[in-house]
């Protein structure tokens, strides 16, 4: 090998090294930054400011909370929830809530909250202490939020991680179908999961929802649900039932029952279907669970929020 050849090889090697190093440096410079997470853990309270609040039904508000900066996301895994806490009339009150916005949303987070007023239900003469407090919070007021928390997390493409209890390690559960049975404000923990699945390009998971309410005016997020049904007809089936249905109502009337579920949710097949339930305790205990039991849905594939 001549001296000139050796020199050329050395120059080429040096140039290659410079190019490689430059590529690494440029990659580090232009690599998309991970968004800043607001939530720390299930014990650390973060005060969030009320940016906007409006009624979306006669008894339900949409509460918009600002995150620390315009670059922050909430930092909540899909399927988890947060806790709101506040001192109300001298007592510390804590309640779980799930946002309806996805965790890609920067700068703010939206919650839909049903306001339970006092002197309406004799069993709860004071109504919902936290929900009434949130409905009366002024713009620029603050509420303490902590999380994430929860036993269920959706990882995408039909894969759930479900903990038997909060301290246990999660068990992976892979499905093709998701049934959602919700009553009233029980739609809220379902909605974020629904949005995430339907708007993920590679997720082919199919969803069937039965949504129970007292009357038509009580249906929360109806426009959004109808839009999803129209936009994703091959992936989302939607069915309503009302206790007090108007004339020419196109859906079911009455409580959730065995026949209704048999007709409108995905059946048990090869353990590829998970059924999620959220709603009032009586709705779950006396309507949903007995009906699913009669239809032979396995308990390990039923999750109650």
C-alpha positions in Angstrom: 0.0 0.0 0.0 1.5 3.4 -1.0 1.8 6.4 1.3 -0.8 8.3 -0.8 -3.3 5.4 -0.6 -2.9 5.3 3.2 -3.4 9.1 3.4 -6.6 8.8 1.3 -8.0 6.0 3.5 -7.2 8.1 6.6 -9.0 11.1 5.2 -12.1 9.0 4.2 -12.2 7.4 7.7 -11.9 10.9 9.3 -14.7 12.3 7.1 -16.9 9.2 7.9 -16.3 9.7 11.6 -17.2 13.4 11.4 -20.4 12.6 9.4 -21.4 9.9 11.9 -20.8 12.2 14.9 -22.6 15.0 13.2 -25.6 12.7 12.5 -25.7 11.7 16.2 -25.5 15.4 17.3 -28.2 16.5 14.9 -30.4 13.6 16.0 -30.1 14.7 19.6 -30.8 18.3 18.6 -33.8 17.7 16.4 -35.2 14.7 18.2 -38.8 15.4 19.3 -38.9 16.3 23.0 -41.1 14.3 25.2 -43.9 16.5 26.6 -43.7 17.5 30.2 -45.9 15.4 32.5 -48.0 17.2 35.1 -48.9 14.3 37.3 -46.2 13.0 39.7 -47.7 10.0 41.5 -50.9 9.0 43.3 -49.8 10.9 46.5 -48.6 14.2 45.1 -51.3 16.9 44.8 -50.9 19.3 41.9 -53.1 22.5 42.0 -54.7 23.1 38.6 -56.5 26.3 37.6 -60.0 26.5 36.3 -59.8 27.9 32.7 -63.4 27.4 31.7 -66.6 25.8 32.9 -69.9 25.3 31.0 -73.1 23.2 31.3 -73.4 20.7 28.5 -76.7 19.2 29.8 -79.2 20.4 32.4 -77.1 18.9 35.2 -73.6 18.2 33.7 -70.6 20.5 33.4 -67.5 20.5 31.2 -64.6 21.6 33.4 -61.5 22.8 31.6 -58.3 22.9 33.8 -55.1 24.6 32.7 -51.9 22.6 33.0 -48.7 24.3 34.3 -47.5 25.4 30.8 -48.7 25.1 27.2 -46.2 22.3 26.7 -47.4 20.1 29.5 -49.7 17.1 29.2 -51.6 15.6 32.1 -49.6 12.4 32.1 -52.4 9.9 32.6 -52.3 6.4 31.1 -55.5 5.5 29.2 -57.8 3.7 31.5 -56.5 5.3 34.7 -58.1 8.1 36.7 -57.1 11.0 39.0 -58.4 12.2 42.3 -59.7 15.7 43.0 -59.4 16.8 46.6 -60.7 19.9 48.4 -61.6 21.0 51.9 -65.3 21.7 51.8 -67.2 22.9 54.9 -64.2 21.9 57.1 -64.0 18.4 55.7 -61.5 17.0 53.2 -63.4 15.5 50.3 -61.8 13.3 47.7 -63.4 12.0 44.5 -62.1 10.1 41.4 -62.6 11.5 37.9 -61.4 10.6 34.4 -60.7 13.2 31.8 -62.4 13.0 28.4 -59.4 14.6 26.5 -56.6 12.3 25.4 -53.1 12.6 26.9 -51.7 14.1 23.7 -53.6 17.2 24.6 -51.2 19.9 25.7 -51.9 22.9 27.9 -55.2 21.9 29.4 -57.4 18.9 30.3 -61.2 18.6 30.1 -63.5 16.7 32.6 -67.2 16.1 32.3 -68.9 16.1 35.7 -72.5 15.4 36.6 -73.6 17.8 39.3 -75.8 16.2 42.0 -77.8 18.9 43.6 -79.1 18.9 47.2 -82.7 18.1 48.1 -83.3 16.0 45.0 -82.6 12.5 46.1 -83.9 11.7 49.7 -81.1 9.2 50.1 -78.5 12.0 49.6 -80.1 15.2 50.9 -76.9 17.2 50.6 -76.4 16.0 47.0 -72.9 15.6 45.6 -70.6 17.6 47.8 -67.6 17.6 45.4 -69.7 18.0 42.2 -71.5 21.0 43.6 -68.2 22.5 44.7 -66.7 22.1 41.3 -69.7 23.7 39.7 -69.3 26.7 41.9 -65.5 27.1 41.5 -64.8 30.5 40.0 -62.7 30.9 36.8 -59.0 31.1 37.9 -59.9 29.1 41.0 -57.8 26.0 41.8 -58.5 22.3 42.5 -55.9 19.8 43.8 -55.4 16.8 41.4 -53.3 13.7 42.1 -52.6 10.5 40.2 -52.4 8.4 38.1 -54.4 5.7 39.8 -56.4 2.7 38.8 -56.3 -1.0 38.1 -56.8 -1.0 34.4 -54.5 0.5 31.7 -54.9 0.2 27.9 -51.6 -0.2 26.1 -53.1 -0.2 22.5 -54.1 -2.7 19.8 -56.4 -4.7 22.1 -53.9 -5.1 25.0 -55.0 -4.3 28.5 -52.9 -4.5 31.7 -55.2 -5.2 34.6 -54.2 -5.4 38.3 -56.1 -7.7 40.7 -55.6 -4.9 43.2 -53.6 -1.7 43.3 -50.5 -3.2 44.8 -50.3 -6.2 42.4 -48.4 -6.5 39.2 -50.7 -6.2 36.1 -51.8 -9.2 34.1 -51.8 -8.7 30.3 -55.2 -9.3 28.6 -55.4 -9.3 24.8 -58.8 -8.9 23.2 -60.4 -8.3 19.8 -63.7 -6.8 21.2 -64.5 -4.4 24.0 -68.0 -4.2 25.5 -68.9 -1.0 27.3 -72.0 -0.9 29.5 -72.5 2.5 31.2 -75.1 4.3 33.1 -75.4 8.1 33.3 -72.1 9.7 34.2 -70.5 6.2 34.0 -69.8 7.2 30.3 -66.8 9.4 31.4 -64.2 6.7 32.1 -65.3 4.9 28.9 -65.1 7.9 26.7 -61.3 8.5 26.8 -60.7 4.8 26.1 -63.2 4.9 23.3 -61.6 8.0 21.8 -58.1 6.5 22.0 -59.0 3.2 20.3 -61.0 4.7 17.5 -58.5 7.4 16.7 -55.5 5.1 16.7 -54.8 4.1 13.1 -53.3 0.7 13.8 -55.9 -0.3 16.4 -58.5 -2.7 15.0 -60.3 -3.4 18.3 -64.1 -3.3 17.9 -66.3 -1.7 20.5 -70.0 -2.2 21.4 -71.6 0.3 23.8 -74.9 0.1 25.7 -75.6 3.5 27.3 -78.4 3.7 29.9 -80.0 7.0 31.1 -83.2 8.2 32.8 -84.3 10.4 29.9 -83.1 11.7 26.6 -82.0 15.0 28.1 -79.6 13.1 30.4 -77.5 11.6 27.6 -74.0 13.0 28.2 -71.6 13.5 25.2 -74.3 12.4 22.8 -73.0 14.4 19.9 -69.5 13.1 20.3 -70.7 9.5 20.5 -72.9 9.9 17.4 -70.0 11.3 15.5 -67.8 8.3 16.4 -70.6 6.0 15.4 -70.9 7.7 12.0 -67.2 8.0 11.4 -66.2 4.5 12.5 -69.2 2.2 11.6 -67.0 -0.9 11.4 -65.4 -0.4 14.8 -68.1 1.2 17.0 -71.7 0.1 17.7 -73.8 2.3 19.9 -77.1 1.5 21.6 -79.1 3.5 24.1 -81.8 2.6 26.6 -84.0 5.1 28.6 -86.2 4.7 31.6 -88.4 7.5 30.2 -88.4 7.3 26.5 -90.1 9.8 24.1 -92.5 8.7 21.4 -90.9 7.1 18.4 -87.7 6.4 20.3 -85.5 4.2 18.1 -83.7 2.4 20.8 -84.5 0.4 24.0 -86.7 1.4 26.9 -86.2 0.2 30.5 -83.3 -1.2 32.5 -80.4 -3.1 31.0 -81.3 -6.8 30.8 -80.2 -10.1 29.4 -82.0 -9.8 26.1 -80.7 -6.3 25.5 -77.1 -7.3 26.1 -77.5 -10.4 24.0 -78.6 -8.3 21.0 -76.3 -5.3 21.3 -72.9 -6.3 22.7 -70.3 -8.8 21.5 -70.8 -12.4 22.7 -68.4 -14.5 24.6 -66.0 -16.2 22.2 -62.5 -17.6 22.7 -61.8 -15.2 25.6 -61.3 -12.4 23.0 -63.9 -10.1 24.6 -63.6 -7.9 27.7 -66.7 -6.2 29.2 -66.3 -2.9 31.0 -69.0 -1.5 33.3 -69.4 1.9 35.0 -72.5 3.4 36.6 -74.5 3.7 39.8 -74.0 0.7 42.3 -77.6 -0.5 41.8 -77.2 -0.4 38.0 -74.1 -2.6 38.2 -75.3 -5.0 41.0 -78.9 -5.5 39.9 -78.9 -5.0 36.1 -75.5 -5.5 34.5 -73.8 -8.3 36.5 -76.8 -10.6 36.8 -77.5 -10.3 33.0 -73.9 -11.0 32.1 -73.9 -14.0 34.4 -76.9 -15.5 32.7 -75.2 -15.0 29.4 -72.1 -16.9 30.7 -69.6 -14.0 30.5 -66.6 -15.1 32.6 -65.9 -13.0 35.7 -62.2 -12.6 34.8 -63.2 -10.8 31.6 -65.5 -8.3 33.3 -64.1 -5.1 34.8 -66.0 -2.7 36.9 -64.7 0.9 37.1 
